[in-house]
Amino acid sequence: YRRGQGPGVIIITEVPGIHDAVIAFANTVAEAGFTVILPDLFGETGRAVSGGYVAKTMLKLCVSKEFKLLAAHESSPITEWLRALARAIHAE
């Protein structure tokens, strides 16, 4: 998902993914003059947040592992994809 004009900002969600509060935040950033990129990495976009939904999503993905890999400059399919996205946005 992409919106806005200006310098690029990639918003990486935590569990459970893209929900109404994340969309509202992304809209605020876009309205402040940025191009917002909101990758759909997991979960069901727009689904209401509930305890069961969060738990189900967490069982499928370890978000903290991916953030640790990013910080350590290590690889996984998700970190490689995010780095490629960042390079593309930077080039724009």
PDB file as gemmi writes it, atoms N, CA and C in Angstrom:
CRYST1    1.000    1.000    1.000  90.00  90.00  90.00 P 1                      
ATOM      1  N   TYR A   1       0.841  -1.165   0.000  1.00  0.00           N  
ATOM      2  CA  TYR A   1       0.000   0.000   0.000  1.00  0.00           C  
ATOM      3  C   TYR A   1       0.890   1.233   0.000  1.00  0.00           C  
ATOM      4  N   ARG A   2       0.503   2.210  -0.811  1.00  0.00           N  
ATOM      5  CA  ARG A   2       1.328   3.399  -0.998  1.00  0.00           C  
ATOM      6  C   ARG A   2       0.430   4.611  -1.079  1.00  0.00           C  
ATOM      7  N   ARG A   3       0.893   5.734  -0.457  1.00  0.00           N  
ATOM      8  CA  ARG A   3       0.096   6.954  -0.478  1.00  0.00           C  
ATOM      9  C   ARG A   3       1.008   8.146  -0.240  1.00  0.00           C  
ATOM     10  N   GLY A   4       0.673   9.278  -0.843  1.00  0.00           N  
ATOM     11  CA  GLY A   4       1.362  10.527  -0.566  1.00  0.00           C  
ATOM     12  C   GLY A   4       2.457  10.863  -1.551  1.00  0.00           C  
ATOM     13  N   GLN A   5       3.069  12.020  -1.292  1.00  0.00           N  
ATOM     14  CA  GLN A   5       4.174  12.516  -2.108  1.00  0.00           C  
ATOM     15  C   GLN A   5       5.212  13.110  -1.181  1.00  0.00           C  
ATOM     16  N   GLY A   6       6.464  12.974  -1.562  1.00  0.00           N  
ATOM     17  CA  GLY A   6       7.557  13.502  -0.751  1.00  0.00           C  
ATOM     18  C   GLY A   6       8.532  12.397  -0.421  1.00  0.00           C  
ATOM     19  N   PRO A   7       9.415  12.644   0.532  1.00  0.00           N  
ATOM     20  CA  PRO A   7      10.395  11.616   0.922  1.00  0.00           C  
ATOM     21  C   PRO A   7       9.690  10.328   1.355  1.00  0.00           C  
ATOM     22  N   GLY A   8      10.320   9.203   1.042  1.00  0.00           N  
ATOM     23  CA  GLY A   8       9.712   7.911   1.341  1.00  0.00           C  
ATOM     24  C   GLY A   8       9.867   7.475   2.777  1.00  0.00           C  
ATOM     25  N   VAL A   9       8.801   6.920   3.314  1.00  0.00           N  
ATOM     26  CA  VAL A   9       8.790   6.353   4.659  1.00  0.00           C  
ATOM     27  C   VAL A   9       8.151   4.973   4.569  1.00  0.00           C  
ATOM     28  N   ILE A  10       8.870   3.973   5.033  1.00  0.00           N  
ATOM     29  CA  ILE A  10       8.320   2.619   5.075  1.00  0.00           C  
ATOM     30  C   ILE A  10       7.837   2.368   6.494  1.00  0.00           C  
ATOM     31  N   ILE A  11       6.572   2.056   6.625  1.00  0.00           N  
ATOM     32  CA  ILE A  11       6.000   1.740   7.931  1.00  0.00           C  
ATOM     33  C   ILE A  11       5.869   0.227   8.018  1.00  0.00           C  
ATOM     34  N   ILE A  12       6.639  -0.354   8.923  1.00  0.00           N  
ATOM     35  CA  ILE A  12       6.616  -1.804   9.116  1.00  0.00           C  
ATOM     36  C   ILE A  12       5.734  -2.086  10.329  1.00  0.00           C  
ATOM     37  N   THR A  13       4.700  -2.848  10.121  1.00  0.00           N  
ATOM     38  CA  THR A  13       3.758  -3.120  11.207  1.00  0.00           C  
ATOM     39  C   THR A  13       4.268  -4.221  12.125  1.00  0.00           C  
ATOM     40  N   GLU A  14       3.712  -4.237  13.302  1.00  0.00           N  
ATOM     41  CA  GLU A  14       3.912  -5.351  14.221  1.00  0.00           C  
ATOM     42  C   GLU A  14       2.684  -6.243  14.116  1.00  0.00           C  
ATOM     43  N   VAL A  15       2.649  -7.285  14.884  1.00  0.00           N  
ATOM     44  CA  VAL A  15       1.502  -8.190  14.906  1.00  0.00           C  
ATOM     45  C   VAL A  15       0.305  -7.402  15.416  1.00  0.00           C  
ATOM     46  N   PRO A  16      -0.845  -7.465  14.807  1.00  0.00           N  
ATOM     47  CA  PRO A  16      -1.268  -8.456  13.833  1.00  0.00           C  
ATOM     48  C   PRO A  16      -1.222  -7.984  12.380  1.00  0.00           C  
ATOM     49  N   GLY A  17      -0.552  -6.892  12.069  1.00  0.00           N  
ATOM     50  CA  GLY A  17      -0.463  -6.428  10.694  1.00  0.00           C  
ATOM     51  C   GLY A  17      -1.184  -5.104  10.509  1.00  0.00           C  
ATOM     52  N   ILE A  18      -1.704  -4.887   9.320  1.00  0.00           N  
ATOM     53  CA  ILE A  18      -2.351  -3.614   8.976  1.00  0.00           C  
ATOM     54  C   ILE A  18      -3.787  -3.619   9.483  1.00  0.00           C  
ATOM     55  N   HIS A  19      -4.058  -2.759  10.464  1.00  0.00           N  
ATOM     56  CA  HIS A  19      -5.415  -2.596  10.984  1.00  0.00           C  
ATOM     57  C   HIS A  19      -5.744  -1.105  10.981  1.00  0.00           C  
ATOM     58  N   ASP A  20      -6.931  -0.738  11.419  1.00  0.00           N  
ATOM     59  CA  ASP A  20      -7.408   0.642  11.302  1.00  0.00           C  
ATOM     60  C   ASP A  20      -6.460   1.671  11.924  1.00  0.00           C  
ATOM     61  N   ALA A  21      -5.882   1.377  13.085  1.00  0.00           N  
ATOM     62  CA  ALA A  21      -4.986   2.339  13.740  1.00  0.00           C  
ATOM     63  C   ALA A  21      -3.707   2.537  12.933  1.00  0.00           C  
ATOM     64  N   VAL A  22      -3.196   1.484  12.320  1.00  0.00           N  
ATOM     65  CA  VAL A  22      -1.997   1.582  11.477  1.00  0.00           C  
ATOM     66  C   VAL A  22      -2.312   2.400  10.229  1.00  0.00           C  
ATOM     67  N   ILE A  23      -3.462   2.167   9.636  1.00  0.00           N  
ATOM     68  CA  ILE A  23      -3.879   2.919   8.456  1.00  0.00           C  
ATOM     69  C   ILE A  23      -4.023   4.401   8.797  1.00  0.00           C  
ATOM     70  N   ALA A  24      -4.612   4.702   9.944  1.00  0.00           N  
ATOM     71  CA  ALA A  24      -4.751   6.098  10.373  1.00  0.00           C  
ATOM     72  C   ALA A  24      -3.381   6.744  10.557  1.00  0.00           C  
ATOM     73  N   PHE A  25      -2.448   6.032  11.165  1.00  0.00           N  
ATOM     74  CA  PHE A  25      -1.092   6.558  11.344  1.00  0.00           C  
ATOM     75  C   PHE A  25      -0.430   6.801   9.988  1.00  0.00           C  
ATOM     76  N   ALA A  26      -0.548   5.847   9.075  1.00  0.00           N  
ATOM     77  CA  ALA A  26       0.038   5.994   7.736  1.00  0.00           C  
ATOM     78  C   ALA A  26      -0.561   7.204   7.020  1.00  0.00           C  
ATOM     79  N   ASN A  27      -1.856   7.409   7.153  1.00  0.00           N  
ATOM     80  CA  ASN A  27      -2.499   8.576   6.544  1.00  0.00           C  
ATOM     81  C   ASN A  27      -1.965   9.878   7.133  1.00  0.00           C  
ATOM     82  N   THR A  28      -1.748   9.909   8.435  1.00  0.00           N  
ATOM     83  CA  THR A  28      -1.192  11.096   9.090  1.00  0.00           C  
ATOM     84  C   THR A  28       0.205  11.408   8.563  1.00  0.00           C  
ATOM     85  N   VAL A  29       1.030  10.384   8.416  1.00  0.00           N  
ATOM     86  CA  VAL A  29       2.386  10.568   7.886  1.00  0.00           C  
ATOM     87  C   VAL A  29       2.323  11.069   6.443  1.00  0.00           C  
ATOM     88  N   ALA A  30       1.445  10.501   5.629  1.00  0.00           N  
ATOM     89  CA  ALA A  30       1.300  10.936   4.235  1.00  0.00           C  
ATOM     90  C   ALA A  30       0.832  12.387   4.166  1.00  0.00           C  
ATOM     91  N   GLU A  31      -0.112  12.744   5.017  1.00  0.00           N  
ATOM     92  CA  GLU A  31      -0.629  14.117   5.031  1.00  0.00           C  
ATOM     93  C   GLU A  31       0.421  15.119   5.505  1.00  0.00           C  
ATOM     94  N   ALA A  32       1.456  14.639   6.189  1.00  0.00           N  
ATOM     95  CA  ALA A  32       2.548  15.503   6.646  1.00  0.00           C  
ATOM     96  C   ALA A  32       3.586  15.728   5.541  1.00  0.00           C  
ATOM     97  N   GLY A  33       3.359  15.146   4.347  1.00  0.00           N  
ATOM     98  CA  GLY A  33       4.229  15.409   3.221  1.00  0.00           C  
ATOM     99  C   GLY A  33       5.190  14.295   2.848  1.00  0.00           C  
ATOM    100  N   PHE A  34       4.842  13.083   3.176  1.00  0.00           N  
ATOM    101  CA  PHE A  34       5.710  11.949   2.875  1.00  0.00           C  
ATOM    102  C   PHE A  34       5.010  10.955   1.952  1.00  0.00           C  
ATOM    103  N   THR A  35       5.811  10.192   1.217  1.00  0.00           N  
ATOM    104  CA  THR A  35       5.295   9.036   0.505  1.00  0.00           C  
ATOM    105  C   THR A  35       5.377   7.877   1.483  1.00  0.00           C  
ATOM    106  N   VAL A  36       4.244   7.308   1.809  1.00  0.00           N  
ATOM    107  CA  VAL A  36       4.182   6.219   2.781  1.00  0.00           C  
ATOM    108  C   VAL A  36       4.028   4.896   2.044  1.00  0.00           C  
ATOM    109  N   ILE A  37       4.886   3.967   2.392  1.00  0.00           N  
ATOM    110  CA  ILE A  37       4.791   2.609   1.883  1.00  0.00           C  
ATOM    111  C   ILE A  37       4.473   1.726   3.084  1.00  0.00           C  
ATOM    112  N   LEU A  38       3.413   0.967   2.970  1.00  0.00           N  
ATOM    113  CA  LEU A  38       2.935   0.124   4.065  1.00  0.00           C  
ATOM    114  C   LEU A  38       2.886  -1.315   3.557  1.00  0.00           C  
ATOM    115  N   PRO A  39       4.014  -2.049   3.697  1.00  0.00           N  
ATOM    116  CA  PRO A  39       4.034  -3.421   3.179  1.00  0.00           C  
ATOM    117  C   PRO A  39       3.078  -4.332   3.949  1.00  0.00           C  
ATOM    118  N   ASP A  40       2.392  -5.173   3.207  1.00  0.00           N  
ATOM    119  CA  ASP A  40       1.482  -6.156   3.792  1.00  0.00           C  
ATOM    120  C   ASP A  40       2.269  -7.444   3.997  1.00  0.00           C  
ATOM    121  N   LEU A  41       2.894  -7.588   5.164  1.00  0.00           N  
ATOM    122  CA  LEU A  41       3.781  -8.715   5.432  1.00  0.00           C  
ATOM    123  C   LEU A  41       3.072  -9.925   6.033  1.00  0.00           C  
ATOM    124  N   PHE A  42       1.992  -9.691   6.747  1.00  0.00           N  
ATOM    125  CA  PHE A  42       1.295 -10.790   7.408  1.00  0.00           C  
ATOM    126  C   PHE A  42      -0.054 -10.296   7.885  1.00  0.00           C  
ATOM    127  N   GLY A  43      -0.879 -11.209   8.325  1.00  0.00           N  
ATOM    128  CA  GLY A  43      -2.205 -10.859   8.835  1.00  0.00           C  
ATOM    129  C   GLY A  43      -3.195 -10.623   7.710  1.00  0.00           C  
ATOM    130  N   GLU A  44      -4.353 -10.128   8.079  1.00  0.00           N  
ATOM    131  CA  GLU A  44      -5.423  -9.823   7.136  1.00  0.00           C  
ATOM    132  C   GLU A  44      -5.692  -8.328   7.207  1.00  0.00           C  
ATOM    133  N   THR A  45      -5.358  -7.619   6.150  1.00  0.00           N  
ATOM    134  CA  THR A  45      -5.478  -6.166   6.141  1.00  0.00           C  
ATOM    135  C   THR A  45      -6.888  -5.720   6.504  1.00  0.00           C  
ATOM    136  N   GLY A  46      -6.960  -4.797   7.469  1.00  0.00           N  
ATOM    137  CA  GLY A  46      -8.229  -4.220   7.891  1.00  0.00           C  
ATOM    138  C   GLY A  46      -8.993  -5.019   8.926  1.00  0.00           C  
ATOM    139  N   ARG A  47      -8.531  -6.203   9.259  1.00  0.00           N  
ATOM    140  CA  ARG A  47      -9.246  -7.033  10.240  1.00  0.00           C  
ATOM    141  C   ARG A  47      -9.153  -6.401  11.624  1.00  0.00           C  
ATOM    142  N   ALA A  48     -10.262  -6.423  12.345  1.00  0.00           N  
ATOM    143  CA  ALA A  48     -10.296  -5.876  13.700  1.00  0.00           C  
ATOM    144  C   ALA A  48      -9.354  -6.663  14.606  1.00  0.00           C  
ATOM    145  N   VAL A  49      -8.682  -5.938  15.494  1.00  0.00           N  
ATOM    146  CA  VAL A  49      -7.721  -6.562  16.412  1.00  0.00           C  
ATOM    147  C   VAL A  49      -8.465  -7.216  17.564  1.00  0.00           C  
ATOM    148  N   SER A  50      -8.117  -8.470  17.843  1.00  0.00           N  
ATOM    149  CA  SER A  50      -8.656  -9.191  18.995  1.00  0.00           C  
ATOM    150  C   SER A  50      -7.542 -10.077  19.532  1.00  0.00           C  
ATOM    151  N   GLY A  51      -7.700 -10.533  20.748  1.00  0.00           N  
ATOM    152  CA  GLY A  51      -6.689 -11.388  21.359  1.00  0.00           C  
ATOM    153  C   GLY A  51      -6.436 -12.656  20.573  1.00  0.00           C  
ATOM    154  N   GLY A  52      -7.499 -13.296  20.110  1.00  0.00           N  
ATOM    155  CA  GLY A  52      -7.363 -14.523  19.346  1.00  0.00           C  
ATOM    156  C   GLY A  52      -6.665 -14.300  18.017  1.00  0.00           C  
ATOM    157  N   TYR A  53      -6.997 -13.191  17.356  1.00  0.00           N  
ATOM    158  CA  TYR A  53      -6.374 -12.872  16.068  1.00  0.00           C  
ATOM    159  C   TYR A  53      -4.890 -12.586  16.245  1.00  0.00           C  
ATOM    160  N   VAL A  54      -4.532 -11.849  17.287  1.00  0.00           N  
ATOM    161  CA  VAL A  54      -3.120 -11.551  17.554  1.00  0.00           C  
ATOM    162  C   VAL A  54      -2.360 -12.845  17.820  1.00  0.00           C  
ATOM    163  N   ALA A  55      -2.917 -13.705  18.655  1.00  0.00           N  
ATOM    164  CA  ALA A  55      -2.252 -14.968  18.987  1.00  0.00           C  
ATOM    165  C   ALA A  55      -2.075 -15.843  17.750  1.00  0.00           C  
ATOM    166  N   LYS A  56      -3.093 -15.943  16.929  1.00  0.00           N  
ATOM    167  CA  LYS A  56      -3.020 -16.752  15.704  1.00  0.00           C  
ATOM    168  C   LYS A  56      -1.934 -16.226  14.772  1.00  0.00           C  
ATOM    169  N   THR A  57      -1.852 -14.897  14.641  1.00  0.00           N  
ATOM    170  CA  THR A  57      -0.843 -14.294  13.772  1.00  0.00           C  
ATOM    171  C   THR A  57       0.555 -14.519  14.332  1.00  0.00           C  
ATOM    172  N   MET A  58       0.710 -14.407  15.647  1.00  0.00           N  
ATOM    173  CA  MET A  58       2.020 -14.586  16.273  1.00  0.00           C  
ATOM    174  C   MET A  58       2.554 -16.003  16.082  1.00  0.00           C  
ATOM    175  N   LEU A  59       1.660 -16.958  16.036  1.00  0.00           N  
ATOM    176  CA  LEU A  59       2.093 -18.342  15.841  1.00  0.00           C  
ATOM    177  C   LEU A  59       2.714 -18.550  14.454  1.00  0.00           C  
ATOM    178  N   LYS A  60       2.321 -17.717  13.497  1.00  0.00           N  
ATOM    179  CA  LYS A  60       2.799 -17.863  12.127  1.00  0.00           C  
ATOM    180  C   LYS A  60       4.098 -17.116  11.858  1.00  0.00           C  
ATOM    181  N   LEU A  61       4.432 -16.140  12.692  1.00  0.00           N  
ATOM    182  CA  LEU A  61       5.569 -15.290  12.375  1.00  0.00           C  
ATOM    183  C   LEU A  61       6.209 -14.775  13.655  1.00  0.00           C  
ATOM    184  N   CYS A  62       7.521 -14.712  13.661  1.00  0.00           N  
ATOM    185  CA  CYS A  62       8.240 -14.132  14.793  1.00  0.00           C  
ATOM    186  C   CYS A  62       8.784 -12.772  14.356  1.00  0.00           C  
ATOM    187  N   VAL A  63       8.033 -11.708  14.627  1.00  0.00           N  
ATOM    188  CA  VAL A  63       8.403 -10.367  14.194  1.00  0.00           C  
ATOM    189  C   VAL A  63       9.705  -9.929  14.848  1.00  0.00           C  
ATOM    190  N   SER A  64       9.888 -10.225  16.120  1.00  0.00           N  
ATOM    191  CA  SER A  64      11.111  -9.792  16.795  1.00  0.00           C  
ATOM    192  C   SER A  64      12.342 -10.406  16.141  1.00  0.00           C  
ATOM    193  N   LYS A  65      12.226 -11.634  15.655  1.00  0.00           N  
ATOM    194  CA  LYS A  65      13.345 -12.275  14.955  1.00  0.00           C  
ATOM    195  C   LYS A  65      13.715 -11.473  13.716  1.00  0.00           C  
ATOM    196  N   GLU A  66      12.724 -11.033  12.956  1.00  0.00           N  
ATOM    197  CA  GLU A  66      12.982 -10.277  11.732  1.00  0.00           C  
ATOM    198  C   GLU A  66      13.637  -8.926  12.056  1.00  0.00           C  
ATOM    199  N   PHE A  67      13.181  -8.252  13.101  1.00  0.00           N  
ATOM    200  CA  PHE A  67      13.794  -6.973  13.489  1.00  0.00           C  
ATOM    201  C   PHE A  67      15.241  -7.181  13.941  1.00  0.00           C  
ATOM    202  N   LYS A  68      15.512  -8.261  14.664  1.00  0.00           N  
ATOM    203  CA  LYS A  68      16.880  -8.566  15.084  1.00  0.00           C  
ATOM    204  C   LYS A  68      17.771  -8.835  13.872  1.00  0.00           C  
ATOM    205  N   LEU A  69      17.234  -9.558  12.886  1.00  0.00           N  
ATOM    206  CA  LEU A  69      18.000  -9.823  11.670  1.00  0.00           C  
ATOM    207  C   LEU A  69      18.300  -8.533  10.915  1.00  0.00           C  
ATOM    208  N   LEU A  70      17.315  -7.645  10.835  1.00  0.00           N  
ATOM    209  CA  LEU A  70      17.542  -6.349  10.182  1.00  0.00           C  
ATOM    210  C   LEU A  70      18.643  -5.573  10.882  1.00  0.00           C  
ATOM    211  N   ALA A  71      18.553  -5.489  12.210  1.00  0.00           N  
ATOM    212  CA  ALA A  71      19.533  -4.725  12.995  1.00  0.00           C  
ATOM    213  C   ALA A  71      20.943  -5.308  12.869  1.00  0.00           C  
ATOM    214  N   ALA A  72      21.036  -6.619  12.744  1.00  0.00           N  
ATOM    215  CA  ALA A  72      22.336  -7.290  12.666  1.00  0.00           C  
ATOM    216  C   ALA A  72      22.845  -7.409  11.227  1.00  0.00           C  
ATOM    217  N   HIS A  73      22.093  -6.828  10.277  1.00  0.00           N  
ATOM    218  CA  HIS A  73      22.453  -6.901   8.854  1.00  0.00           C  
ATOM    219  C   HIS A  73      22.519  -8.344   8.364  1.00  0.00           C  
ATOM    220  N   GLU A  74      21.639  -9.190   8.898  1.00  0.00           N  
ATOM    221  CA  GLU A  74      21.560 -10.581   8.481  1.00  0.00           C  
ATOM    222  C   GLU A  74      20.366 -10.758   7.544  1.00  0.00           C  
ATOM    223  N   SER A  75      20.201 -11.962   7.017  1.00  0.00           N  
ATOM    224  CA  SER A  75      19.213 -12.182   5.964  1.00  0.00           C  
ATOM    225  C   SER A  75      18.103 -13.141   6.345  1.00  0.00           C  
ATOM    226  N   SER A  76      16.969 -12.885   5.727  1.00  0.00           N  
ATOM    227  CA  SER A  76      15.819 -13.782   5.691  1.00  0.00           C  
ATOM    228  C   SER A  76      15.034 -13.309   4.472  1.00  0.00           C  
ATOM    229  N   PRO A  77      14.067 -14.072   4.010  1.00  0.00           N  
ATOM    230  CA  PRO A  77      13.288 -13.581   2.868  1.00  0.00           C  
ATOM    231  C   PRO A  77      12.633 -12.219   3.135  1.00  0.00           C  
ATOM    232  N   ILE A  78      12.136 -12.015   4.338  1.00  0.00           N  
ATOM    233  CA  ILE A  78      11.480 -10.744   4.659  1.00  0.00           C  
ATOM    234  C   ILE A  78      12.485  -9.606   4.720  1.00  0.00           C  
ATOM    235  N   THR A  79      13.619  -9.800   5.385  1.00  0.00           N  
ATOM    236  CA  THR A  79      14.596  -8.707   5.491  1.00  0.00           C  
ATOM    237  C   THR A  79      15.174  -8.354   4.131  1.00  0.00           C  
ATOM    238  N   GLU A  80      15.422  -9.353   3.281  1.00  0.00           N  
ATOM    239  CA  GLU A  80      15.935  -9.067   1.938  1.00  0.00           C  
ATOM    240  C   GLU A  80      14.918  -8.268   1.131  1.00  0.00           C  
ATOM    241  N   TRP A  81      13.651  -8.636   1.228  1.00  0.00           N  
ATOM    242  CA  TRP A  81      12.598  -7.931   0.505  1.00  0.00           C  
ATOM    243  C   TRP A  81      12.483  -6.490   1.012  1.00  0.00           C  
ATOM    244  N   LEU A  82      12.525  -6.302   2.338  1.00  0.00           N  
ATOM    245  CA  LEU A  82      12.430  -4.946   2.896  1.00  0.00           C  
ATOM    246  C   LEU A  82      13.626  -4.085   2.494  1.00  0.00           C  
ATOM    247  N   ARG A  83      14.804  -4.663   2.483  1.00  0.00           N  
ATOM    248  CA  ARG A  83      15.990  -3.907   2.047  1.00  0.00           C  
ATOM    249  C   ARG A  83      15.863  -3.500   0.580  1.00  0.00           C  
ATOM    250  N   ALA A  84      15.371  -4.392  -0.253  1.00  0.00           N  
ATOM    251  CA  ALA A  84      15.175  -4.073  -1.672  1.00  0.00           C  
ATOM    252  C   ALA A  84      14.137  -2.967  -1.831  1.00  0.00           C  
ATOM    253  N   LEU A  85      13.078  -3.025  -1.049  1.00  0.00           N  
ATOM    254  CA  LEU A  85      12.058  -1.977  -1.068  1.00  0.00           C  
ATOM    255  C   LEU A  85      12.666  -0.642  -0.660  1.00  0.00           C  
ATOM    256  N   ALA A  86      13.470  -0.638   0.401  1.00  0.00           N  
ATOM    257  CA  ALA A  86      14.112   0.590   0.865  1.00  0.00           C  
ATOM    258  C   ALA A  86      15.038   1.176  -0.206  1.00  0.00           C  
ATOM    259  N   ARG A  87      15.778   0.316  -0.877  1.00  0.00           N  
ATOM    260  CA  ARG A  87      16.660   0.793  -1.960  1.00  0.00           C  
ATOM    261  C   ARG A  87      15.836   1.416  -3.081  1.00  0.00           C  
ATOM    262  N   ALA A  88      14.732   0.791  -3.448  1.00  0.00           N  
ATOM    263  CA  ALA A  88      13.886   1.313  -4.527  1.00  0.00           C  
ATOM    264  C   ALA A  88      13.281   2.664  -4.152  1.00  0.00           C  
ATOM    265  N   ILE A  89      12.803   2.784  -2.932  1.00  0.00           N  
ATOM    266  CA  ILE A  89      12.206   4.049  -2.478  1.00  0.00           C  
ATOM    267  C   ILE A  89      13.272   5.125  -2.404  1.00  0.00           C  
ATOM    268  N   HIS A  90      14.448   4.785  -1.928  1.00  0.00           N  
ATOM    269  CA  HIS A  90      15.555   5.739  -1.854  1.00  0.00           C  
ATOM    270  C   HIS A  90      15.938   6.239  -3.243  1.00  0.00           C  
ATOM    271  N   ALA A  91      15.940   5.337  -4.221  1.00  0.00           N  
ATOM    272  CA  ALA A  91      16.304   5.712  -5.594  1.00  0.00           C  
ATOM    273  C   ALA A  91      15.294   6.686  -6.210  1.00  0.00           C  
ATOM    274  N   GLU A  92      14.047   6.608  -5.776  1.00  0.00           N  
ATOM    275  CA  GLU A  92      13.023   7.516  -6.295  1.00  0.00           C  
ATOM    276  C   GLU A  92      13.280   8.931  -5.829  1.00  0.00           C  
TER     277      GLU A  92                                                      
END                                                                             
